[in-house]
Amino acid sequence: MDGTVLVADDDRTIRTVLTQALTRAGCRVHATSSLTTLMRWVAEGKGDVVISDVMMPDGNGLEMLPKIAEDRPGLPVIVISAQNTIMTAIKAAEADAYDYLPKPFDLPELMKRTAKALNETRSAPVNSRIQLEERPEELPLVGRTEVMQALYRLIARVMNSDMPLMITGESGTGKSLIARAIHDFSDRRNLPFVTATPGQLTSLEGPAQLLTQAKGGTVLIDEIADLPDEIQARLVRMIDTPGEHAPRFMATCQKNVNELLEHGGLRQDLYYRICGTELRVPALRERVEDIALLAAHFLIRAENEGAPHRVLDDDATDLLRHYAWPGNVRQLENVIRSLALTARGEEISKVDVASALGPQTAAEPNVTGASNEKLSDSVARHLQRYFDLHGDMLPPPGLYTRILREVETPMIEIALSATSGNQARCAELLGINRNTLRKKITDLDIEVTRRRKLM
């Protein structure tokens, strides 16, 4: 890489890591903990790329983007932020940030995007910003896992496009909420958002009335695969002839689209018209690390609506994390709202959660595939979802090591547990050298507990 990079972050460690990495890559680096200093450098004409945090001691990095665009049209700004919600991604896109990465970021990925920014010549950005207020209690999506961050970035990229969207995912994952959020933060936000019902589409005049009602806004076709073939054909004609004020079309589907196409549950001509881009919303069991965050979010929302103040104890949170959640986020929200009203004390216990979940709690372990599914099939399915969520971009480099680590860690932990922490027996069980096992335990930060096995 060749060029000058301006780094603004109030975390000294991040400034040091980025300075060292960029310098080794051949860049010149100016690093600061102050937005004021960054803006002075920009005004002086320094820098070919900016890497900036959002929350700084003397201001908000996103709020500085219009000024940077005014002073230095075309200067790429890569935003990094620990406030990794969908709102941050949307704001970064609306403020015309060159790119956005959540913290903790993958350093090789940030280096790759910085190199791309240095190599590109960008024209002056179009000033299409909108003013958004941070309303955490109203956000339709909450999550910090990688699958959610990838979904946030994809949503931000397609938000202001006219391209039709197919939003897929299991029941209760929030597909309709995502459709509404995309509309509410898009350029069509002041136009109507209309959900097409089967009743509206049954009559011959229904599609025309629907288009009139939408007035160029957004039309959402909910659970498109549940519609009869006749109505699906009518939708094809409606999308082909939308009239003078064409709306943006979106559809939701909770069934496997490929199977629907194969067995005739979804017309191919309709699919090709509605699936300009597919947004796949992950099931809750695919983002287990978000469960505690979601639960806290729903407790705060319940408290704002008049419920008593509640918090979850560690055992209660652990039980929530190990539940299967067949109803996904909708089911979790209903359980948490119930607990906010019925828990016996301010601190919600494991007993409270077990009571709210019912007798099926122990019978539904948190798994991502069918019980007879091969491990290789499960891994392949997981990897395909991971790639799909990155859209037209590749995942961060180092995928091989990350996947091996994800499989290797639980395998060693379970083997150690099965051998009561005896490393010699564990190494023999795994078929590896004992010294190799010790090194892996250290590298993977695995806790070893010796105990007498109960017979």
Phi, psi and chi 1 to 4 in degrees:
 res  aa     phi    psi   chi1   chi2   chi3   chi4
   1 MET       -  146.8  -74.8 -168.4  -73.8      -
   2 ASP  -136.6  127.3 -177.8   30.5      -      -
   3 GLY   149.6  177.7      -      -      -      -
   4 THR  -111.1  128.6  -59.6      -      -      -
   5 VAL  -114.1  130.2 -178.8      -      -      -
   6 LEU   -98.3  123.8  -52.6 -178.6      -      -
   7 VAL  -114.7  126.3  175.7      -      -      -
   8 ALA  -126.2  113.1      -      -      -      -
   9 ASP  -158.5  138.0 -161.1  -63.3      -      -
  10 ASP   -81.6   -3.1   60.7  -15.6      -      -
  11 ASP   -93.3  114.1 -171.4  -41.3      -      -
  12 ARG   -60.8  -38.5  177.7 -173.3  -65.9  179.4
  13 THR   -61.0  -43.9  -58.7      -      -      -
  14 ILE   -64.4  -42.2  -69.8  178.3      -      -
  15 ARG   -60.3  -42.3  -66.7 -161.5  -54.7  -88.1
  16 THR   -65.9  -45.9  -59.0      -      -      -
  17 VAL   -62.1  -45.7  167.7      -      -      -
  18 LEU   -67.4  -39.9  -71.6  179.0      -      -
  19 THR   -61.2  -46.1  -61.7      -      -      -
  20 GLN   -65.4  -46.1  -68.5  176.1  -11.8      -
  21 ALA   -64.8  -45.0      -      -      -      -
  22 LEU   -68.9  -37.2  -70.0  164.6      -      -
  23 THR   -64.3  -43.3  -58.9      -      -      -
  24 ARG   -62.1  -31.0  -76.3 -163.3  -60.5  -91.6
  25 ALA   -79.8   -4.7      -      -      -      -
  26 GLY   105.2    5.9      -      -      -      -
  27 CYS   -90.0  157.5  -64.8      -      -      -
  28 ARG   -95.8  138.6  -64.5  169.1  -65.6  -79.2
  29 VAL  -128.8  133.9 -177.2      -      -      -
  30 HIS  -117.8  121.9  -62.4  -68.7      -      -
  31 ALA  -119.7  141.8      -      -      -      -
  32 THR  -148.4  158.5  178.8      -      -      -
  33 SER  -103.2   11.1   61.3      -      -      -
  34 SER  -126.3  129.7  164.4      -      -      -
  35 LEU   -66.7  -33.1  -84.9  179.2      -      -
  36 THR   -60.1  -44.6  -57.6      -      -      -
  37 THR   -65.7  -42.3  -58.4      -      -      -
  38 LEU   -57.8  -46.8  171.8   65.8      -      -
  39 MET   -66.0  -32.6  -63.2  -53.9  -64.7      -
  40 ARG   -66.1  -43.6  175.8  167.9   55.1   80.0
  41 TRP   -60.6  -43.4  -72.2  -17.4      -      -
  42 VAL   -61.8  -45.2  169.9      -      -      -
  43 ALA   -63.8  -30.5      -      -      -      -
  44 GLU   -79.7   -3.8  -68.5  172.0   -6.6      -
  45 GLY    89.3    9.5      -      -      -      -
  46 LYS   -79.5  152.6  -65.2  179.0  179.3  177.4
  47 GLY    88.5  140.4      -      -      -      -
  48 ASP  -106.7  -20.5  -58.5  -58.5      -      -
  49 VAL  -146.8  144.7  171.1      -      -      -
  50 VAL  -114.6  133.9  173.3      -      -      -
  51 ILE  -117.1  115.8  -60.6  175.1      -      -
  52 SER  -133.6  138.8  176.9      -      -      -
  53 ASP   -73.9  163.4 -168.5    9.3      -      -
  54 VAL   -85.6  -58.9  172.7      -      -      -
  55 MET   -88.1  108.4  -60.7  -52.8  -63.3      -
  56 MET  -117.7  158.7  -61.6  -77.7  -78.3      -
  57 PRO   -58.2  -31.1  -23.3   32.7      -      -
  58 ASP  -113.3   22.2   56.2  -15.8      -      -
  59 GLY   154.4 -174.7      -      -      -      -
  60 ASN  -109.6  122.3 -175.7  -59.1      -      -
  61 GLY   -59.8  -36.8      -      -      -      -
  62 LEU   -65.2  -34.8  -75.0  176.7      -      -
  63 GLU   -70.7  -16.7  -66.3  174.3   -1.9      -
  64 MET   -85.0  -13.6  -65.3  -63.5  105.5      -
  65 LEU   -60.7  -41.7  -71.5  178.5      -      -
  66 PRO   -59.9  -39.5  -24.1   34.7      -      -
  67 LYS   -67.1  -39.9  176.8   62.2  175.0  170.9
  68 ILE   -63.2  -42.6  -68.3  175.1      -      -
  69 ALA   -63.6  -34.7      -      -      -      -
  70 GLU   -70.8  -44.6  179.4 -177.7  -23.2      -
  71 ASP   -74.5  -38.7  -69.0  -12.9      -      -
  72 ARG  -136.2   76.2  -62.0  -84.0  -58.1  -78.5
  73 PRO   -55.3  131.8  -23.6   33.9      -      -
  74 GLY    88.2   -3.1      -      -      -      -
  75 LEU   -72.5  117.1  177.3   64.5      -      -
  76 PRO   -69.8  133.2  -14.4   29.5      -      -
  77 VAL  -121.0  119.2 -179.5      -      -      -
  78 ILE   -98.4  120.1  -61.4  174.2      -      -
  79 VAL   -95.0  131.0  174.0      -      -      -
  80 ILE  -121.0  139.8   54.3  177.2      -      -
  81 SER  -154.5  140.0  174.9      -      -      -
  82 ALA   -82.3  -13.7      -      -      -      -
  83 GLN   -83.7   69.3  -67.6 -171.8  -42.9      -
  84 ASN   -90.1   68.5   39.1   17.8      -      -
  85 THR  -109.9  170.5   67.0      -      -      -
  86 ILE   -59.8  -31.6 -175.3  176.6      -      -
  87 MET   -64.0  -37.4 -170.7   65.4   70.4      -
  88 THR   -64.8  -43.8  -51.0      -      -      -
  89 ALA   -62.8  -41.1      -      -      -      -
  90 ILE   -66.3  -44.5  -71.2  174.1      -      -
  91 LYS   -63.1  -39.8  -77.4 -174.1  173.0 -178.3
  92 ALA   -62.8  -41.7      -      -      -      -
  93 ALA   -66.9  -43.2      -      -      -      -
  94 GLU   -67.9  -31.0  -72.6  -63.3  -27.0      -
  95 ALA   -83.6    5.4      -      -      -      -
  96 ASP    64.8   37.3 -158.4   46.4      -      -
  97 ALA   -64.9  144.4      -      -      -      -
  98 TYR   -64.6  -39.5  176.6   81.2      -      -
  99 ASP  -159.0  164.8 -146.8  -26.9      -      -
 100 TYR  -139.5  133.0  157.7   72.6      -      -
 101 LEU  -133.0  133.0  -79.4  172.9      -      -
 102 PRO   -80.2  152.4   30.4  -34.6      -      -
 103 LYS   -89.7  145.0  -69.8 -178.4  178.0  179.3
 104 PRO   -73.0  132.5   26.4  -33.5      -      -
 105 PHE   -91.9  160.5   54.2   80.9      -      -
 106 ASP   -88.0  114.6 -176.2  -89.3      -      -
 107 LEU   -58.1  -47.2 -178.3   58.2      -      -
 108 PRO   -58.9  -35.9  -25.3   34.8      -      -
 109 GLU   -67.6  -41.5  177.9   65.6   12.1      -
 110 LEU   -64.0  -39.3  178.6   56.8      -      -
 111 MET   -63.4  -40.9  -63.9  -68.6  -72.2      -
 112 LYS   -63.3  -42.8 -177.0  178.6   75.7  173.1
 113 ARG   -71.4  -33.3  -61.4 -170.7 -170.3 -168.0
 114 THR   -65.7  -43.4  -56.6      -      -      -
 115 ALA   -60.2  -41.5      -      -      -      -
 116 LYS   -63.0  -42.1 -178.2 -179.1  176.8 -175.8
 117 ALA   -64.1  -39.5      -      -      -      -
 118 LEU   -65.5  -32.2  -73.9  168.4      -      -
 119 ASN   -85.9  -12.8  -69.7  -28.4      -      -
 120 GLU   -97.0  146.1  -73.4 -175.2    3.3      -
 121 THR  -105.0  114.3  -59.1      -      -      -
 122 ARG  -102.5  138.1  -57.0 -178.3   72.2 -140.1
 123 SER   -77.2  165.6   57.9      -      -      -
 124 ALA   -59.7  132.4      -      -      -      -
 125 PRO   -71.0  149.9   26.5  -33.2      -      -
 126 VAL   -80.6  131.5  177.9      -      -      -
 127 ASN   -81.7   88.9 -170.5   -5.9      -      -
 128 SER  -120.1   33.3   59.9      -      -      -
 129 ARG   -73.8  153.5  -62.0 -178.1  -58.6  -84.8
 130 ILE  -125.6  152.8   60.3  174.2      -      -
 131 GLN   -88.5  120.5  -62.0  -59.5  -44.9      -
 132 LEU  -116.7  142.1  -59.5  175.0      -      -
 133 GLU  -100.6  141.0  -64.2  179.6    0.4      -
 134 GLU   -77.0  114.0 -171.2   75.6   33.8      -
 135 ARG  -126.1   77.6  -57.8 -173.1  -58.8  -89.2
 136 PRO   -56.8  -33.0  -20.6   31.6      -      -
 137 GLU   -72.7  -14.3   73.1  -78.1   -3.0      -
 138 GLU  -108.2   -0.6  -63.3  178.0   17.2      -
 139 LEU   -62.9  132.9  -69.6  179.6      -      -
 140 PRO   -77.2  -17.0   28.2  -33.6      -      -
 141 LEU  -132.3  134.6  -69.1  173.6      -      -
 142 VAL  -131.6  129.3  174.8      -      -      -
 143 GLY   169.7  144.1      -      -      -      -
 144 ARG  -119.0    0.6  -67.7  175.6 -179.1  163.6
 145 THR   -71.1  161.4   51.2      -      -      -
 146 GLU   -61.2  -38.2  175.0   55.9   32.7      -
 147 VAL   -63.9  -34.8  -71.2      -      -      -
 148 MET   -75.2  -38.4  -68.1  -56.0  -65.5      -
 149 GLN   -62.5  -40.1  -67.7  -59.6  -38.2      -
 150 ALA   -63.8  -39.1      -      -      -      -
 151 LEU   -65.6  -42.5 -179.8   59.3      -      -
 152 TYR   -56.0  -46.9  -65.5  164.8      -      -
 153 ARG   -65.0  -38.2  -69.6 -167.7  -70.0  -89.9
 154 LEU   -67.3  -41.0 -175.4   55.0      -      -
 155 ILE   -60.3  -44.2  -72.3  172.8      -      -
 156 ALA   -62.5  -34.4      -      -      -      -
 157 ARG   -72.9  -35.5  -72.0 -158.1  -61.7  -88.3
 158 VAL   -96.8   -2.7  -56.2      -      -      -
 159 MET   -57.7  -46.5 -175.0  174.4   58.9      -
 160 ASN   -98.7   13.1  -75.9  -42.4      -      -
 161 SER   -82.2  157.4  167.1      -      -      -
 162 ASP   -88.8   -1.6  -66.5  -29.2      -      -
 163 MET   -63.6  134.9 -175.2  178.8  -64.5      -
 164 PRO   -65.8  152.1   22.3  -31.6      -      -
 165 LEU  -125.4  139.9  -63.5  177.1      -      -
 166 MET  -112.2  117.6  172.9   78.0   88.4      -
 167 ILE  -105.6  113.1  -54.5  171.3      -      -
 168 THR  -113.2  157.7   62.5      -      -      -
 169 GLY   153.7  163.0      -      -      -      -
 170 GLU   -66.2  164.3  -64.0  178.5    6.9      -
 171 SER   -60.7  133.2  176.0      -      -      -
 172 GLY    91.0    4.0      -      -      -      -
 173 THR   -84.9  -14.6   50.6      -      -      -
 174 GLY   104.1   29.9      -      -      -      -
 175 LYS   -63.3  -46.5  -60.4 -174.9  -66.7  -64.5
 176 SER   -66.9  -35.4  -62.6      -      -      -
 177 LEU   -63.5  -38.2  -70.2  174.7      -      -
 178 ILE   -65.5  -43.5  -70.3  173.1      -      -
 179 ALA   -58.3  -44.2      -      -      -      -
 180 ARG   -66.3  -39.3 -176.6   72.1 -154.8 -140.8
 181 ALA   -64.0  -41.7      -      -      -      -
 182 ILE   -60.4  -42.1  -67.7  172.9      -      -
 183 HIS   -65.5  -47.5  170.7   83.2      -      -
 184 ASP   -64.4  -25.8  -73.7  -12.9      -      -
 185 PHE  -109.7   13.6  -63.3  114.6      -      -
 186 SER  -100.2  179.7   73.9      -      -      -
 187 ASP   -67.9  -14.1  -66.6  -22.6      -      -
 188 ARG   -94.6   11.0  -61.3  175.5 -172.6  -99.2
 189 ARG   -60.8  -24.8   61.6 -166.6  176.2  -80.4
 190 ASN   -89.6    1.7  -66.5  -37.5      -      -
 191 LEU  -103.8  165.3  -62.1  171.7      -      -
 192 PRO   -65.1  148.2  -22.8   33.8      -      -
 193 PHE  -112.9  117.1  177.8   88.0      -      -
 194 VAL  -121.8  128.5  179.8      -      -      -
 195 THR   -97.7  120.3  -60.3      -      -      -
 196 ALA   -77.0  125.2      -      -      -      -
 197 THR  -100.1  154.8   65.0      -      -      -
 198 PRO   -54.8  -35.9  -25.9   34.9      -      -
 199 GLY   -61.9  -41.3      -      -      -      -
 200 GLN   -65.4  -32.7  -73.5  176.0  -60.6      -
 201 LEU   -88.9   -9.6  -61.1  170.2      -      -
 202 THR   -71.0  -41.9  -60.3      -      -      -
 203 SER   -78.4  156.2   66.5      -      -      -
 204 LEU   -64.4  -31.5  -67.5  174.5      -      -
 205 GLU   -84.8   -8.3  -58.9   80.8   12.5      -
 206 GLY   -55.7  -51.7      -      -      -      -
 207 PRO   -58.1  -42.4  -27.5   36.5      -      -
 208 ALA   -64.7  -40.0      -      -      -      -
 209 GLN   -65.6  -36.7  -66.6  172.2   -9.0      -
 210 LEU   -64.0  -44.6 -168.0   65.2      -      -
 211 LEU   -64.2  -37.8  -68.4  171.5      -      -
 212 THR   -64.4  -40.2  -58.6      -      -      -
 213 GLN   -67.2  -36.8 -173.2 -179.6   -6.1      -
 214 ALA   -71.4  -34.0      -      -      -      -
 215 LYS    53.0   39.6  -61.5  177.0 -177.8  176.3
 216 GLY    85.3    8.3      -      -      -      -
 217 GLY   -85.1 -120.4      -      -      -      -
 218 THR  -129.8  136.0  -60.4      -      -      -
 219 VAL  -113.7  121.1  171.9      -      -      -
 220 LEU  -104.8  125.0  173.2   65.3      -      -
 221 ILE  -101.8  104.3  -53.9  163.0      -      -
 222 ASP   -80.3  131.8 -157.9   23.2      -      -
 223 GLU    46.5   66.9  -63.7  -56.1  -25.9      -
 224 ILE   -61.1  -31.5 -167.4  169.1      -      -
 225 ALA   -72.9  -14.4      -      -      -      -
 226 ASP   -82.2   -7.2  -68.8  -15.4      -      -
 227 LEU   -82.0  141.4  -61.3  173.9      -      -
 228 PRO   -61.1  158.8  -18.4   29.3      -      -
 229 ASP   -58.4  -37.6 -174.5   79.3      -      -
 230 GLU   -62.0  -42.4 -179.6 -176.2  -10.1      -
 231 ILE   -70.7  -36.8  -68.0 -178.5      -      -
 232 GLN   -60.6  -39.3  -69.8 -170.6   26.6      -
 233 ALA   -63.9  -38.1      -      -      -      -
 234 ARG   -64.9  -36.6 -161.8  166.4  -68.2  160.5
 235 LEU   -64.8  -38.5  -74.6  173.2      -      -
 236 VAL   -58.0  -46.8  170.7      -      -      -
 237 ARG   -65.4  -36.8  -67.0 -169.0  -69.6  -87.7
 238 MET   -65.8  -42.4  179.2 -179.6   73.1      -
 239 ILE   -68.5  -34.0  -65.0  172.2      -      -
 240 ASP   -70.7  -30.5  -77.9  -16.0      -      -
 241 THR  -128.0   72.1   54.8      -      -      -
 242 PRO   -78.4   -7.6   29.7  -34.2      -      -
 243 GLY    89.1 -170.0      -      -      -      -
 244 GLU   -66.2  -41.9 -177.4 -179.5   -3.4      -
 245 HIS  -105.7   82.9  -58.5  -69.6      -      -
 246 ALA   -72.2  128.3      -      -      -      -
 247 PRO   -82.8  172.0   32.7  -34.4      -      -
 248 ARG   -90.2  132.8 -175.0 -179.9 -165.6  177.3
 249 PHE  -100.6  133.8  -67.9   99.2      -      -
 250 MET  -131.5  154.2  -57.6 -175.3 -164.2      -
 251 ALA  -142.2  151.1      -      -      -      -
 252 THR  -114.4  152.8   64.5      -      -      -
 253 CYS  -155.9  126.4 -176.9      -      -      -
 254 GLN   -99.4   -1.0   62.4  177.3  -73.4      -
 255 LYS  -100.5  165.5  -61.0  174.1 -177.8  176.3
 256 ASN   -69.5  113.8 -175.0  -62.7      -      -
 257 VAL   -63.5  -41.6  173.3      -      -      -
 258 ASN   -61.2  -41.5  -69.0  -30.6      -      -
 259 GLU   -67.3  -37.6  -68.7 -178.5    1.6      -
 260 LEU   -62.2  -43.5  -71.4  168.8      -      -
 261 LEU   -66.1  -37.8  -68.9  170.7      -      -
 262 GLU   -68.4  -37.4 -177.2  179.0  -11.4      -
 263 HIS  -103.9    8.3  -62.8  102.2      -      -
 264 GLY    83.6   12.3      -      -      -      -
 265 GLY   -75.4  -19.0      -      -      -      -
 266 LEU  -137.0  125.8  179.2   62.9      -      -
 267 ARG   -63.6  135.9  -68.2  175.9   61.8  103.0
 268 GLN   -65.2  -39.3  -72.6 -167.3   -1.9      -
 269 ASP   -64.4  -34.4   51.7   -0.6      -      -
 270 LEU   -71.6  -41.8  177.1   56.4      -      -
 271 TYR   -58.9  -45.0  171.0   75.3      -      -
 272 TYR   -66.2  -26.2  -66.5  137.9      -      -
 273 ARG   -83.7  -32.0  -74.2  164.5  173.8   77.9
 274 ILE   -95.6  -20.2 -159.4   67.5      -      -
 275 CYS  -102.5   62.9 -168.2      -      -      -
 276 GLY   -63.7  -41.5      -      -      -      -
 277 THR  -141.8  139.7  -62.6      -      -      -
 278 GLU  -104.0  128.3 -179.5  177.6  -10.3      -
 279 LEU  -107.0  113.4  -62.1  179.1      -      -
 280 ARG   -98.2  121.8 -175.3 -171.7  176.4  -79.7
 281 VAL   -92.6  121.7 -171.1      -      -      -
 282 PRO   -69.5  148.5   24.8  -33.3      -      -
 283 ALA   -68.5  157.7      -      -      -      -
 284 LEU   -62.3  -33.4 -170.5   54.2      -      -
 285 ARG   -70.0  -12.4   59.9 -178.1  175.2  -83.5
 286 GLU   -89.7   -4.6  -62.8  172.5   46.0      -
 287 ARG  -138.7   52.8   41.5 -175.1  -67.2 -132.1
 288 VAL   -56.2  -35.3  174.0      -      -      -
 289 GLU   -65.4  -14.1  -63.1  -54.9  -43.4      -
 290 ASP   -87.8   -9.2  -75.1  -25.1      -      -
 291 ILE   -63.2  -44.5  -71.7  177.4      -      -
 292 ALA   -62.8  -40.1      -      -      -      -
 293 LEU   -64.3  -44.2 -175.0   69.7      -      -
 294 LEU   -63.8  -43.0  -77.2  161.2      -      -
 295 ALA   -60.9  -44.9      -      -      -      -
 296 ALA   -62.7  -39.3      -      -      -      -
 297 HIS   -60.7  -45.4  171.7   78.6      -      -
 298 PHE   -70.6  -32.4  -67.1  137.7      -      -
 299 LEU   -65.5  -41.0  -76.7  174.4      -      -
 300 ILE   -64.5  -42.2  -68.2  172.1      -      -
 301 ARG   -62.6  -42.8  179.8 -176.7  -70.5  178.0
 302 ALA   -63.3  -40.1      -      -      -      -
 303 GLU   -64.5  -39.6 -175.6  176.1  -13.0      -
 304 ASN   -64.3  -22.9  -69.5  -20.0      -      -
 305 GLU   -95.5    8.1  -65.5  173.6   -1.7      -
 306 GLY   111.7   -3.9      -      -      -      -
 307 ALA   -74.9  157.4      -      -      -      -
 308 PRO   -63.8  158.9  -16.8   28.8      -      -
 309 HIS   -69.3  127.3  174.3   71.4      -      -
 310 ARG  -133.9  151.2  -53.2  -75.1 -165.6 -164.3
 311 VAL  -136.9  154.5  -66.2      -      -      -
 312 LEU   -95.0  134.5  -72.4  156.7      -      -
 313 ASP   -80.1  171.2   69.5   21.1      -      -
 314 ASP   -61.8  -41.1  -68.5  -17.9      -      -
 315 ASP   -66.6  -37.2  -70.6  -21.3      -      -
 316 ALA   -65.6  -42.6      -      -      -      -
 317 THR   -63.2  -40.8  -58.6      -      -      -
 318 ASP   -63.0  -39.4 -168.5   56.2      -      -
 319 LEU   -65.7  -40.5 -179.4   56.2      -      -
 320 LEU   -61.3  -38.9  -70.3  174.3      -      -
 321 ARG   -68.7  -26.5  -77.1  166.3   45.0   84.3
 322 HIS   -98.5    5.1  -74.6   84.0      -      -
 323 TYR   -85.4  152.8 -175.7   65.2      -      -
 324 ALA   -76.0  -30.7      -      -      -      -
 325 TRP    53.9   63.6  -61.6  112.3      -      -
 326 PRO   -62.6  -26.0   21.5  -32.8      -      -
 327 GLY   -93.1    4.6      -      -      -      -
 328 ASN    58.3 -146.3  -69.5  -66.6      -      -
 329 VAL   -62.9  -35.6  178.1      -      -      -
 330 ARG   -61.4  -42.6 -176.9 -171.0  -62.9  120.7
 331 GLN   -65.8  -42.9 -177.1 -171.5    9.4      -
 332 LEU   -59.6  -43.7  174.3   62.6      -      -
 333 GLU   -62.7  -42.4  179.7  175.3   11.3      -
 334 ASN   -62.9  -41.3  -69.9  -21.7      -      -
 335 VAL   -64.2  -45.3  167.9      -      -      -
 336 ILE   -65.5  -40.9  -64.6  -60.7      -      -
 337 ARG   -63.4  -37.9  -75.3 -179.1  173.6  -85.8
 338 SER   -65.2  -43.8  173.7      -      -      -
 339 LEU   -63.6  -35.4  -73.2  167.1      -      -
 340 ALA   -61.0  -27.2      -      -      -      -
 341 LEU   -98.3  -28.9  -64.1  173.2      -      -
 342 THR  -109.6  -12.3   62.0      -      -      -
 343 ALA   -58.9  146.7      -      -      -      -
 344 ARG   -78.5  -16.1  -70.5  168.4  -70.9 -175.8
 345 GLY  -145.8  179.1      -      -      -      -
 346 GLU   -63.3  -36.2  179.0  178.2  -40.4      -
 347 GLU   -93.3  119.4 -168.3  170.9   62.1      -
 348 ILE   -78.0  126.3  -61.8  172.4      -      -
 349 SER   -98.3  172.6   68.1      -      -      -
 350 LYS   -62.0  -36.7 -178.5  177.5 -179.7  178.4
 351 VAL   -63.9  -41.8  173.1      -      -      -
 352 ASP   -59.8  -45.5  -67.0  -36.1      -      -
 353 VAL   -65.3  -44.6  172.2      -      -      -
 354 ALA   -60.1  -38.9      -      -      -      -
 355 SER   -66.1  -39.9  176.1      -      -      -
 356 ALA   -70.3  -33.9      -      -      -      -
 357 LEU   -76.8  -28.6  -67.8  175.1      -      -
 358 GLY    91.9 -176.7      -      -      -      -
 359 PRO   -68.2  -15.2   24.5  -34.3      -      -
 360 GLN   -80.8   -1.4   73.4  -87.3   32.0      -
 361 THR   -52.5  -52.0  -55.1      -      -      -
 362 ALA   -76.2  -15.9      -      -      -      -
 363 ALA   -90.4   -5.9      -      -      -      -
 364 GLU  -123.9   79.6  -64.7 -172.5    6.6      -
 365 PRO   -64.7  155.6   26.5  -34.0      -      -
 366 ASN   -80.8   98.3 -166.0  -19.8      -      -
 367 VAL  -126.2  159.2  -64.6      -      -      -
 368 THR  -105.4   -4.5   57.8      -      -      -
 369 GLY  -145.3  178.3      -      -      -      -
 370 ALA   -70.6  155.1      -      -      -      -
 371 SER   -65.0  -26.1   58.9      -      -      -
 372 ASN   -97.2   11.3   60.4  -12.2      -      -
 373 GLU   -79.0  136.3 -175.5  177.0   36.1      -
 374 LYS   -68.7  148.5  -67.1 -179.2  179.8  178.7
 375 LEU   -58.8  -41.5  176.8   60.0      -      -
 376 SER   -62.7  -36.8   59.7      -      -      -
 377 ASP   -67.2  -40.5  -68.1  -21.4      -      -
 378 SER   -64.5  -43.5  179.1      -      -      -
 379 VAL   -64.5  -43.0  171.6      -      -      -
 380 ALA   -61.3  -41.6      -      -      -      -
 381 ARG   -64.3  -42.5 -167.6  159.6   46.1   79.7
 382 HIS   -63.0  -45.1  173.5   85.4      -      -
 383 LEU   -66.0  -39.6  -76.4  171.3      -      -
 384 GLN   -63.0  -41.4 -171.3   59.0   57.5      -
 385 ARG   -60.9  -42.1  -76.7 -163.2  -55.9  -93.2
 386 TYR   -61.4  -44.9 -177.3   64.4      -      -
 387 PHE   -66.7  -42.6  -87.6   84.1      -      -
 388 ASP   -60.1  -38.0  -70.4  -14.9      -      -
 389 LEU   -68.9  -17.3  -79.8  172.2      -      -
 390 HIS   -86.0   -0.3  -76.4   77.8      -      -
 391 GLY    60.4 -125.5      -      -      -      -
 392 ASP   -89.6    8.4   56.3   -4.1      -      -
 393 MET  -107.9  152.9  -63.0  179.0   62.0      -
 394 LEU   -83.0  151.6  -69.6  174.3      -      -
 395 PRO   -62.3  164.5  -19.0   30.8      -      -
 396 PRO   -58.2  147.2  -22.5   32.3      -      -
 397 PRO   -58.5  157.6  -22.4   32.5      -      -
 398 GLY    93.7   17.8      -      -      -      -
 399 LEU   -59.7  -42.2  176.8   64.6      -      -
 400 TYR   -56.8  -48.8 -177.5   82.0      -      -
 401 THR   -65.6  -40.6  -58.2      -      -      -
 402 ARG   -64.9  -42.2  -70.0 -160.5  -57.4  -84.9
 403 ILE   -68.2  -43.2  -66.3  -60.9      -      -
 404 LEU   -59.7  -40.0  -76.8 -174.7      -      -
 405 ARG   -64.6  -40.3 -175.1 -174.0 -179.3   99.6
 406 GLU   -63.5  -35.1  -74.3 -168.5   27.4      -
 407 VAL   -82.6  -40.4  174.3      -      -      -
 408 GLU   -67.4  -41.4 -165.8  173.0   37.8      -
 409 THR   -60.4  -55.8  -60.1      -      -      -
 410 PRO   -63.8  -33.0   20.9  -31.3      -      -
 411 MET   -62.4  -44.4  178.7  172.2   63.7      -
 412 ILE   -69.2  -41.4  -67.2  175.1      -      -
 413 GLU   -60.8  -44.9  -71.9  176.7  -20.4      -
 414 ILE   -68.6  -39.4  -68.0  170.4      -      -
 415 ALA   -65.1  -39.6      -      -      -      -
 416 LEU   -64.3  -40.8  -79.1  167.8      -      -
 417 SER   -64.3  -42.0  176.3      -      -      -
 418 ALA   -65.5  -28.4      -      -      -      -
 419 THR  -101.3   18.0   55.2      -      -      -
 420 SER    57.5   31.4  -57.4      -      -      -
 421 GLY    81.9    4.9      -      -      -      -
 422 ASN   -78.5  108.1 -173.9  -48.7      -      -
 423 GLN   -68.7  -32.7  -66.0 -175.2   32.0      -
 424 ALA   -64.5  -46.4      -      -      -      -
 425 ARG   -67.7  -36.3  -66.9 -177.9   61.2 -162.8
 426 CYS   -65.2  -43.6 -178.9      -      -      -
 427 ALA   -61.3  -41.0      -      -      -      -
 428 GLU   -64.4  -42.9 -179.0 -178.0    3.7      -
 429 LEU   -60.5  -43.0  174.2   64.2      -      -
 430 LEU   -77.5  -20.8  -65.9  171.3      -      -
 431 GLY    79.5   32.3      -      -      -      -
 432 ILE  -127.8  164.1   61.1  176.3      -      -
 433 ASN   -66.8  146.2 -176.3  -83.0      -      -
 434 ARG   -62.7  -38.8 -174.9  173.9  178.6 -179.9
 435 ASN   -65.6  -35.8  -69.5  -27.9      -      -
 436 THR   -62.6  -42.7  -59.1      -      -      -
 437 LEU   -61.4  -45.1  175.3   61.5      -      -
 438 ARG   -58.8  -42.7  -74.2  175.6  176.1  167.8
 439 LYS   -64.3  -40.8 -175.0  176.4 -173.0  -54.7
 440 LYS   -66.5  -38.5  -70.9 -175.9  178.9  -64.5
 441 ILE   -60.4  -41.3  -71.8  171.8      -      -
 442 THR   -70.0  -48.0  -59.1      -      -      -
 443 ASP   -64.0  -36.9  -67.7  -15.9      -      -
 444 LEU   -91.2    0.4  -61.1  173.1      -      -
 445 ASP    55.7   49.3 -165.1   25.2      -      -
 446 ILE   -92.3  131.1  -65.5  173.9      -      -
 447 GLU   -85.5  129.0 -177.4  177.6  -11.5      -
 448 VAL  -108.0  124.9 -179.3      -      -      -
 449 THR  -121.1  116.9  -56.2      -      -      -
 450 ARG   -83.2  134.7  -69.1  -64.9  -60.3  -96.4
 451 ARG  -152.8  159.6   67.1 -175.9 -170.0  -78.9
 452 ARG   -82.3  126.4  178.9  176.2  -62.9  176.1
 453 LYS   -75.4  129.6 -166.5  169.1 -176.1  178.2
 454 LEU   -78.3  135.3  -61.9  177.6      -      -
 455 MET  -102.3      -  -57.1  -60.1  -68.9      -
